[in-house]
Amino acid sequence: MDVILWPFKWIVSAILWAFHSVFTALGMDPASGLTWVLAIIGLTLVMRTVTIPLFVKQIKSMRGMQELQPEMAKLQAKYKGKKDQLSRQAMAQEQMELYRRTGANPLASCLPILVQMPIFFGLFDVLRNVPNAAGRGEGILVLTPELVKQFNSSYIFNQVPLFSTMLKPGDGNHAMTVAVAALLVILMSASMFYSQKQLGAKNMSDAAKESPIYRQQQIMLYLFPIIFLISGINFPIGVLIYWTISNFWSVGQQYWVIRNNPTPGSQAERELNERRAAKGLPPVGKTKEQHEAEQEAMRERANRGQRVQPVGKKRSKKKNK
C-alpha cells in the first residue's frame, strides 16, 4: 500500500509545500495553524479543479443513463422470468449495446470521488506521520524537516493539532479536539447528503425517478453520509477539513450546473424555463423563432377551438330591431 500511495503522498506534500510557501511569503506565520489550514484548502481546490472534466463526464453519463431508462425497462420486460445462462448473457450484451450507443456509464457517477480517494489517503498518511517524523527530525517527501516541525506545532485555536482525531487528540485540548472534529464530521456528512439530494430531486426527469436505478441512488443517498459519519471519528482534523471543503465545492458546482444546464424533463429545467420566460427568452434548446412559431400555432389552435355561442330567437329579433 505504501508503494501504491507513494506518488499520491508526493503530490500531497508538494502542493502543501507550494501553498505554505505562498502564504509564508505573504507574511503569514509559517507555524500557524491557519497557514496550514489554508494550505490544505489550497490542496482541495487544486484537486477539485483537476477533476472538473470528470465531473462533466459524470453529468453527461448520468443524463445518458436517464435517457435510456425506457429502453432498459423494455429490456427487463423482454427477459422477465428468463433465468437461464443464455438469456442472462443476451440481456447483458444488449445492456452494453445500450450503454455504448448512448455514451452512458453506470460507473461514471463515481469517477470524481474515486480519483480523489488516493489523494485523500495520501493526505491521511502524511498527517498521520507528522508527529513521528517531527520527533525524529525527518522530512516527509517534499516537506522538509523544518516544515514538518512547523506542521507538527500548528494548532487550530491554539488547542487543536491538525493531525489529531477524536480518538487520538495528541497533546492538544481533548474536549476542543472532539468538538472541532464532530462539527467537521457533521458538516462533511450533511454537505454530502445535500449534494446528492439536490442532484436527484431537481436534476432528474420524472421518468428517471420511476426507474430502479433511482431507487438504488436513494439508498446510497443515505448510506454514504452514514458511513462517513461513523468513520469520521478516525480521520485527522486536516483530512476532515479537506473532505468538508471538497463537499462544499460539490454543492456549489452542482448548484451551478443544475441551475444553468439542467437535465431535460427535470424540475430544474422547468424552473429555468420559467426564469427565461420572465425575461422574454425562449425555452432551453429552442431559438426565438421556433418559440414564436410554437406560440402562434398554439394561439391558432385555441382560436379554432373556441365555441361560437348560439343566439336565441328572441335575442336575435331584439338585436335586429
Salt bridges, closest charged atoms under 4 A:
GLU94 OE2 - LYS78 NZ 3.09
GLU97 OE2 - ARG100 NH2 2.50
ASP125 OD2 - LYS9 NZ 2.88
ASP125 OD1 - ARG128 NH2 2.27
GLU138 OE1 - ARG136 NE 2.98
ASP206 OD2 - ARG270 NH1 3.66
GLU271 OE1 - LYS202 NZ 3.49
GLU294 OE1 - LYS286 NZ 2.91
GLU296 OE1 - ARG299 NH2 2.91
